[in-house]
């Protein structure tokens, strides 16, 4: 599970999202599950750059395991694992079947 890692070895997914928001003076929960439980729900057709996109096990019905930030044009920025570079990836990629929803923490 993506659990808020912010270490010298790098970010995990929710740690990246948490640090990004802190740098912009937005305070959000640190773990992906808690991030998903908060914020304003956003329908897929209303996604805007900066919205958080979440992915869950069991084809989007189980435990939240990944979060990215929507970058626009059907892509997200995400930290795939600690130690790996932050990547720009399509929402239609390998995580697509696990998409569970989006949240907005800014208005």
C-alpha positions in Angstrom: 0.0 0.0 0.0 1.1 3.6 -0.6 1.7 4.9 2.9 3.2 8.3 2.9 6.9 7.5 2.5 9.1 10.6 2.5 12.7 9.4 3.0 16.2 10.1 1.6 15.5 7.1 -0.6 12.6 9.0 -2.2 8.9 9.3 -2.2 6.2 6.7 -2.4 3.0 7.8 -4.2 1.2 9.5 -1.3 4.4 10.9 0.1 4.9 12.7 -3.2 1.3 14.0 -3.2 1.6 15.1 0.5 4.9 17.0 -0.1 3.7 18.6 -3.3 0.6 20.0 -1.5 2.7 21.1 1.5 5.0 23.0 -0.8 1.9 24.9 -2.1 0.6 25.5 1.5 -2.3 23.0 1.2 -2.4 20.6 4.1 -3.9 17.2 3.3 -3.7 13.8 4.9 -0.5 11.9 4.4 -1.7 8.4 3.4 -3.5 7.6 0.1 -6.5 6.0 1.9 -7.0 9.1 4.0 -6.4 11.4 1.0 -9.2 9.5 -0.8 -11.5 9.8 2.2 -11.2 13.6 2.1 -11.3 16.4 -0.4 -14.1 17.0 -2.9 -15.2 14.1 -5.2 -14.6 14.9 -8.9 -16.3 13.0 -11.7 -13.9 11.8 -14.5 -15.4 14.2 -17.0 -14.6 17.1 -14.7 -11.0 16.3 -13.9 -8.7 19.4 -13.8 -4.9 19.6 -13.5 -4.1 19.3 -9.8 -6.9 16.8 -8.9 -5.8 13.6 -7.2 -6.6 10.3 -9.0 -6.8 7.1 -7.0 -6.4 3.4 -7.7 -7.6 0.4 -5.6 -7.0 -3.3 -5.6 -9.6 -5.7 -6.9 -10.3 -3.7 -10.0 -11.1 -0.5 -8.1 -13.3 -2.0 -5.4 -10.7 -2.9 -2.8 -8.1 -1.1 -0.7 -6.6 2.2 -2.1 -3.0 1.4 -3.1 -1.9 4.3 -5.4 -2.4 8.0 -6.0 -1.3 10.4 -8.6 -1.9 14.0 -9.5 -3.8 14.7 -12.7 -1.7 16.7 -15.1 -4.2 17.2 -17.9 -4.6 15.6 -21.3 -5.4 12.2 -19.8 -2.0 12.0 -17.9 -0.9 11.9 -14.3 2.3 12.6 -12.4 3.1 9.9 -9.9 5.8 8.3 -7.8 5.7 4.7 -8.9 7.8 3.5 -5.9 10.4 4.8 -3.5 13.7 5.5 -5.3 12.2 5.7 -8.7 11.8 9.1 -10.5 8.5 10.8 -10.6 6.8 9.9 -13.9 4.3 11.3 -16.3 2.0 8.4 -17.2 -1.3 8.0 -19.1 -4.4 7.3 -17.1 -5.1 4.6 -19.7 -2.0 2.7 -18.7 -1.6 -0.4 -16.6 -3.4 1.2 -13.6 -6.5 2.1 -15.6 -8.6 -1.0 -14.5 -7.9 0.0 -10.8 -9.2 3.6 -11.1 -11.5 4.3 -8.2 -12.1 8.0 -8.3 -10.7 11.5 -7.9 -10.6 14.2 -5.2 -9.9 17.9 -5.3 -8.3 19.7 -2.3 -8.4 23.2 -3.8 -11.2 25.4 -4.9 
